[in-house]
């Protein structure tokens, strides 16, 4: 299971390694930021495949998820794109996303996208980031 959460910076996010984040400002999901399902989401949101992004290092670094000491940070440009999208636009991505990742259900993806957008909007408003940590319990 992966817990997505917001934090002011990488140092604050590192606290999640000691104690998993909990509460209203978290999203728990089986979708990991390093997995194929999340890669498909990035490509749908961004409108380009990761192969196309690899040609533009600045663009790729903005959408890529970075992993530092067990904590994943979603790219700031990706967080901004999720925050700025209309909720209906994100809900419309659920169908094509489910088509690419058949193990996922449309309704679960709509919930995931809505919750991830909420975290993204909070992170953008506070100048922080969206992070993820995998739990092993």
N, C-alpha and C positions, 0 to 999 in steps of 0.2 A: 504494500500500500504506500502511496505517496501523499504527503501533506503539502499543499501549496499554501503560502502565507505571504504577508507583506512585512517588510522590515525597512528601517531607515537606511541601512547600509550593510555591507558584507559582514562587518564585525558584529552588528546586532543579530544578523541572520545566523551567525555561527553558534549562537546560544541554542539553536534548535538541535544541535548535536548532543547537548547535555539533557535537554528536556523537550520533547516534541511539542510544537505549538498546538494550541487548542482554542476553542471558542468560536465566536461569530466570524472572525476574520480569517478563517481557514477553509480550505477545500480539500477533502480527502477523496482520493480516486485511485483506481488501478492503472490509470494512464500516467506513465512516467515521462518526464520531459526529454529523456534520452531515447525513448522508444519510437518504433515506426509509426504508431498512431499519432504521436505528437508531431513528428516530422510531417505527416500528411496534413495536420492542422496548420502548421506553419506555411506550407505550400498553398493551401486554400486561402488563408488570410492574406498572404503576400502576393498571390497570383503568379508565382514563379516556382519552379522546382529548385531544390537546393543545388542541383548542378548548375543551373543558370545563375544562382546567387554566388556561386564560388568564383565567378568571373569578376565580381565587384566586392573586394574585400571589405570596404567600408559598409556597404549594404549588408553583407553577410554577418559582420560582427554585430550589427544592430538587431538582427533577428535571431541570431544563434543563441543557444542556451550554453552558458559556461558552467563548468563544474570546478569548484574550489573546495578542497577538504571535505567532501561529502555533501556539500550544499550546492544545488543547481540554481543559477540565476537566469531568469528569462531575459532575453535581449530587450533593451530599453525601447527600441523601435517597434518590436513586436508588442510589448506592453502598451505602448502609445496607440498602435493600430487597433488593438483590442478595446482599449478604453474609448477611443473615438468613434468606433463603429456604432451604428444604430443597432439596437437590440434585435430588431427584425432581421437585419442583415446577418447577424451572427446565427440566429435561429435557422436561417436559410442554408447555412453551411452544414448543418447537422446531417441532412440527407446525403449530400455528396461525400461527406466525411465517412458516414456509415457505409457507403458504397465502396470506399477504399479500404475500410477496416471492418469487414463483415462481422467480426466478433462483438462489435459495439452496436448498441441500439440507438435509433434516432432520439427517443425521449431522454435517454441517459445523457446523450451528447448535448441536447438542448440545455439540460440542467448544468452540465459541466461548463459549457460556454457561458451561460449566464453568470455562474459563480466566478469563473475566471475573469470575466469582464468586470464584475464588482471589485475583485481584488486589484485588477489593472487600473481601474478608475481611482481607487483609494491610493495606490502607489503613485500614480501620476500627480494627483492632487497634493500629496505630501512630499513629493520629491524623492521618494524611496524606490524600492524595487519589489518585484514579485519573485519569490524564491520557492524552492521545493526541497524536501528532504524525504528520503525513503525510510519507512519504519520497518522494523523487523520483528514486531511483536505478534 
